[in-house]
């Protein structure tokens, strides 16, 4: 489970963090701190999504 989770997180974590950065820039927050906060929140979403995806793949 852990290996699969980490493999999936390497894709979804980066993707969700990138989406967070795009959201930050779209709403006009173009300084370092808001961009890092949005990227970190995107990574947290990526952790949750990776866990769900890995669990579904193992159960299938």
N, C-alpha and C positions, 0 to 999 in steps of 0.2 A: 504494500500500500504506500509506504513512504517513498519508494523509488518512483512509482507512477505519479504520485502527488508532486514530487519535485520536478519531474519531467514536464508535466502539464503546467506547473507554475512557471517554469522558465519561459513558456509561451504566453500564458494568460496574464501573468504579473506584469510583464513588459508592455503588453498590449493595453491593459487597463491603466497602467501608469501613463502611457502615452496619451490615452483618451483624456485622462485627468489634466495633463498639461495643455492639451488642445482646448479643453473647457475653460481653463484658467485664462488662456490667451484670448479666447473668444469673448469672454465677459470683461476684458480690459484689465485684468490683473497681470501686469507685465514686469513686476519686480520679483526678486529671487524668492522671498519667503512665501508668498501665495502659490507660486509655481511648485515649490517643494512640498507644500501642504497638500495641494491637489494631486501631485504625483504619489505621495505617500498614501493618500486615501484611495487612489486607484489601485495601488499595490495591495491594500487591505481587501478591496473588492476582489482582486485577483486571487488572493489566498482563499477566500470563501468559495469563489467559483471553481478553483482547482480542486478543493476538497470535495465539492459536490460532484464534479465531473469524474474524479478518480473513484469515488464511492459507487457511482452509477456504472462505471466500466467494470469494476470488480464484481458487482452484483449481477451483471448481465451474463 
